[in-house]
């Protein structure tokens, strides 16, 4: 038995699997009259075990293929919803240094500011996708970091989260 032929079956498109499954199911579950009229009675009786195996394998492959395709379509929405939920949760708690950095964006109504790339606080905000580096080119004083649009909007609507003393 050649293993490559089995892997070829696994790679068949979903519609082909569905068609093969339908025909195998038709052979297995049709009435004797229909099979006799179609001239398939001897074929089905002789190879019933193989037809049943083909039916089960193609049905399983079709179901798995369909579920995988459906998941690939909805996965971006699930991931996006999770990131939004995680982001809102993260936006509820800031250290004093994080508050100062973010307050500067909101107080000055600017979406970009120059920050030190070596700062752990800056990198924590970057890792949590609250800010991102706006350019790969920096200056001696640092790099420009841009606040994420969702963080910008959320913080503008929830100023109490930035409890920095106003100077």
HUDAFEN-V907783 format. One record per backbone hydrogen bond with DSSP energy under -0.5 kcal/mol. NH is the residue of the N-H (numbers start at 1). CO is the residue of the C=O. If there is no record, write none. Layout:
((NH:CO) (NH:CO))
//
This chain:
((3:1) (5:2) (6:2) (7:3) (8:4) (9:5) (10:6) (11:7) (11:8) (12:9) (17:13) (18:14) (19:15) (20:16) (21:17) (22:18) (23:19) (24:20) (25:21) (26:22) (27:23) (28:24) (29:25) (30:26) (35:31) (36:32) (37:33) (38:34) (39:35) (39:36) (40:35) (41:35) (44:40) (45:41) (46:42) (47:43) (48:44) (51:47) (52:48) (53:49) (54:50) (55:51) (56:52) (57:53) (58:54) (59:55) (60:56) (61:57) (62:58) (63:59) (64:60) (65:61) (66:62) (67:63) (68:64) (69:65) (70:66) (71:67) (72:68) (73:69) (74:70) (75:71) (78:74) (79:75) (80:76) (81:77) (82:78) (83:79) (84:80) (85:81) (86:82) (87:83) (88:84) (89:85) (90:86) (91:87) (92:89) (93:90) (99:95) (100:96) (101:97) (102:98) (103:99) (104:100) (105:101) (106:102) (107:103) (108:104) (109:106) (110:105) (113:145) (115:113) (115:143) (119:116) (123:119) (124:120) (125:121) (126:122) (127:123) (128:124) (129:126) (130:125) (131:125) (132:146) (134:144) (135:144) (138:136) (139:142) (142:139) (143:115) (145:113) (146:132) (147:111) (148:130) (152:148) (153:149) (154:150) (155:151) (156:152) (157:153) (158:154) (161:158) (162:159) (163:161) (164:162))
//
